[in-house]
Amino acid sequence: MTRADRYLIAGVLCAALLAAVLIVFRWQTGSGRTCAVIKIQGELAGIIELSDKRKTYEFRGKTGPVILEVAGKRIRMVEATCPDRICVMHGWIERAGESIVCVPNEISISITANGSAPLDAVTR
Amino acid sequence: MIDTRKLVFFSLLVAMGTTLHVVEGMIPNPFPLPGVKLGLANIVTVVAVYFYGLREGLAVTVARVFLGSLIGGMFLSPGFLLSLTGAVISTLVMSLLLHGAPGFSIKGVSVAGAITHNIGQLLAASLILRSSSIFYYLPFLLLAGTATGMITGHRLSILVARLEKTGIMCRHEG
């Protein structure tokens, strides 16, 4: 190994470290931006940003009012007027791609991240 | 005039490169990182660039990627495009270091080849996926490339020394 080789390898390792630091930094600053998309009878009813603060939202479904709650970057259905409460029992959702559906009310809540799902694509 | 000796070595290099490319594709990846491999086929590229030059190195490499992916059933797949881009970029960079920048040994050239191969692959992948988020993968590939480049570089320095000693291939000048 010559001196130039050593500089090259040291440079590459530094670049890898720098890139890793930048990526972790971007990860942390960019990760708070997941949103829940609310659809009622197929129509877009609202987009809610999933923040840390506790907040409730009310929507009017087909059978009556439903109440959603956001807290700790998660969202859940708190109250609904549907007969079996499957949507309420579903509990919290937080990851992009997860969803809660209430069939009697024809409401769906699905989470989208900013452009990036857990898997972008699969190649071989 | 066709140099028969060169033609023979050329064909041997393409055949060996193709074999390494195909055999390497059959070895299961022991790491949880897709795309990390030893880069054994790069040995042939370095030999071609070292003894003949950039044009010959590129020809051997492109022929190896085409034949290897035809045999492996990956022809024109995304994996093939990644291989081709990575191989061409790394050949260009290695030739630059071998013939244009004094001070680098075969090992350093091999490491540079491995990481530029990875960078080329990521560039191609980001074009195919139309997304730059694949570059999050760069630090892992840089680390892996440095390690695999040093391993193949070590093999290469032994191989080149022996080839020079036997004198069956003479170093290309200029």
HADDOCK unambig.tbl for C-alpha pairs under 7 A between the chains (distance, minus, plus):
assign (segid A and resid 1 and name CA) (segid B and resid 105 and name CA) 6.31 0.50 0.50
assign (segid A and resid 1 and name CA) (segid B and resid 107 and name CA) 6.66 0.50 0.50
assign (segid A and resid 2 and name CA) (segid B and resid 103 and name CA) 6.69 0.50 0.50
assign (segid A and resid 2 and name CA) (segid B and resid 104 and name CA) 6.35 0.50 0.50
assign (segid A and resid 2 and name CA) (segid B and resid 105 and name CA) 6.13 0.50 0.50
assign (segid A and resid 4 and name CA) (segid B and resid 103 and name CA) 5.59 0.50 0.50
assign (segid A and resid 4 and name CA) (segid B and resid 104 and name CA) 5.40 0.50 0.50
assign (segid A and resid 5 and name CA) (segid B and resid 104 and name CA) 5.58 0.50 0.50
assign (segid A and resid 5 and name CA) (segid B and resid 105 and name CA) 6.62 0.50 0.50
assign (segid A and resid 5 and name CA) (segid B and resid 108 and name CA) 4.47 0.50 0.50
assign (segid A and resid 8 and name CA) (segid B and resid 108 and name CA) 6.94 0.50 0.50
assign (segid A and resid 9 and name CA) (segid B and resid 146 and name CA) 6.92 0.50 0.50
assign (segid A and resid 12 and name CA) (segid B and resid 142 and name CA) 6.87 0.50 0.50
assign (segid A and resid 13 and name CA) (segid B and resid 143 and name CA) 6.71 0.50 0.50
assign (segid A and resid 16 and name CA) (segid B and resid 139 and name CA) 4.36 0.50 0.50
assign (segid A and resid 16 and name CA) (segid B and resid 142 and name CA) 5.89 0.50 0.50
assign (segid A and resid 16 and name CA) (segid B and resid 143 and name CA) 6.73 0.50 0.50
assign (segid A and resid 17 and name CA) (segid B and resid 139 and name CA) 6.82 0.50 0.50
assign (segid A and resid 19 and name CA) (segid B and resid 139 and name CA) 5.94 0.50 0.50
assign (segid A and resid 20 and name CA) (segid B and resid 139 and name CA) 5.70 0.50 0.50
assign (segid A and resid 23 and name CA) (segid B and resid 136 and name CA) 6.38 0.50 0.50
assign (segid A and resid 123 and name CA) (segid B and resid 78 and name CA) 6.92 0.50 0.50
assign (segid A and resid 124 and name CA) (segid B and resid 79 and name CA) 6.08 0.50 0.50
